[in-house]
């Protein structure tokens, strides 16, 4: 199980960093400090969300989908807060955070389906 957890953590973090950075660039953002902020905030929130999900799903015997709602909400709100407080050019930091997280979550679900099936 630990190898599977580490693989999940690594894939999730790399995918999140790559997709959210691409989203950042695609919407025309170019500030290097804002990009660094995006990367740092995700390095903090992503492992917390993934590890909390695994622990809750495996040991608490809770419905996995219901666990995701508060965890993803935590990520969106935390990231949005830091974009608002420390970002230079985030006009709508919470909306940016929501869309970026929806993109990375959706991609993560596709990867999960490809690796582990339905």
C-alpha positions as CSV (number, residue, x, y, z in Angstrom):
1,X,0.0,0.0,0.0
2,X,2.8,2.5,0.8
3,X,4.2,2.3,-2.7
4,X,0.8,2.9,-4.2
5,X,0.3,5.9,-1.9
6,X,3.6,7.4,-2.8
7,X,2.9,6.9,-6.5
8,X,-0.5,8.5,-6.0
9,X,1.1,11.5,-4.2
10,X,3.8,11.9,-6.8
11,X,1.5,11.6,-9.8
12,X,-1.1,13.9,-8.3
13,X,1.5,16.6,-7.4
14,X,3.3,16.6,-10.7
15,X,0.1,16.6,-12.7
16,X,-1.4,19.4,-10.5
17,X,1.8,21.5,-10.8
18,X,2.0,21.0,-14.6
19,X,-1.7,21.6,-15.4
20,X,-2.2,24.6,-13.1
21,X,1.0,26.2,-14.4
22,X,-0.2,25.7,-18.0
23,X,-3.6,27.1,-17.1
24,X,-1.8,30.1,-15.5
25,X,0.1,30.7,-18.7
26,X,-2.9,30.0,-21.0
27,X,-5.0,32.8,-19.4
28,X,-2.2,35.2,-20.1
29,X,-0.5,35.4,-16.7
30,X,3.2,36.0,-16.9
31,X,4.3,37.3,-13.5
32,X,7.1,34.9,-12.3
33,X,6.4,35.6,-8.6
34,X,2.7,34.7,-9.1
35,X,3.7,31.5,-10.9
36,X,6.1,30.7,-8.0
37,X,3.2,31.3,-5.6
38,X,1.0,29.0,-7.5
39,X,3.6,26.2,-7.4
40,X,4.4,26.7,-3.7
41,X,0.7,26.8,-2.6
42,X,0.1,23.6,-4.5
43,X,3.1,21.9,-3.0
44,X,1.5,22.5,0.3
45,X,-2.2,21.8,-0.4
46,X,-2.0,18.9,-2.8
47,X,-0.2,16.4,-0.6
48,X,-2.5,17.4,2.3
49,X,-5.6,16.7,0.2
50,X,-4.3,13.5,-1.4
51,X,-3.0,12.0,1.9
52,X,-6.2,13.0,3.8
53,X,-8.3,11.4,1.1
54,X,-6.3,8.2,1.3
55,X,-6.4,8.0,5.0
56,X,-10.1,8.8,5.2
57,X,-11.1,6.4,2.5
58,X,-9.0,3.5,3.8
59,X,-9.3,3.8,7.5
60,X,-12.5,5.7,8.2
61,X,-14.6,3.6,5.9
62,X,-16.3,6.8,4.6
63,X,-17.8,7.3,1.1
64,X,-14.9,8.4,-1.0
65,X,-16.9,10.9,-3.0
66,X,-18.2,12.6,0.1
67,X,-14.6,12.9,1.4
68,X,-13.6,14.8,-1.7
69,X,-16.0,17.7,-1.3
70,X,-14.5,19.2,1.9
71,X,-11.0,18.4,0.8
72,X,-11.3,20.1,-2.6
73,X,-13.1,23.0,-0.9
74,X,-10.2,23.3,1.5
75,X,-7.7,23.4,-1.4
76,X,-9.8,26.0,-3.4
77,X,-10.2,28.3,-0.4
78,X,-6.7,28.0,0.9
79,X,-5.1,28.6,-2.5
80,X,-7.5,31.5,-3.2
81,X,-6.6,33.1,0.1
82,X,-2.9,33.0,-0.7
83,X,-3.4,34.2,-4.2
84,X,-5.5,37.1,-2.8
85,X,-3.1,37.9,0.0
86,X,0.3,37.4,-1.7
87,X,-0.4,37.4,-5.4
88,X,0.3,40.4,-7.6
89,X,-2.1,39.9,-10.5
90,X,-4.9,37.7,-9.4
91,X,-8.1,39.8,-10.0
92,X,-10.4,37.0,-9.0
93,X,-8.2,34.7,-6.9
94,X,-10.9,32.4,-5.7
95,X,-12.3,31.9,-9.2
96,X,-8.8,31.2,-10.5
97,X,-8.3,28.7,-7.7
98,X,-11.6,27.0,-8.4
99,X,-11.0,26.6,-12.2
100,X,-7.4,25.5,-11.7
101,X,-8.5,22.9,-9.2
102,X,-11.3,21.7,-11.4
103,X,-8.9,21.2,-14.2
104,X,-6.3,19.3,-12.2
105,X,-9.0,17.3,-10.4
106,X,-10.6,16.3,-13.7
107,X,-7.3,15.3,-15.1
108,X,-6.5,13.3,-12.0
109,X,-9.8,11.5,-12.3
110,X,-8.9,10.5,-15.9
111,X,-5.5,9.3,-14.8
112,X,-7.1,7.3,-12.0
113,X,-9.5,5.7,-14.4
114,X,-6.7,4.8,-16.8
115,X,-4.5,3.3,-14.0
116,X,-7.0,1.7,-11.7
117,X,-10.2,1.3,-13.8
118,X,-13.7,2.4,-12.8
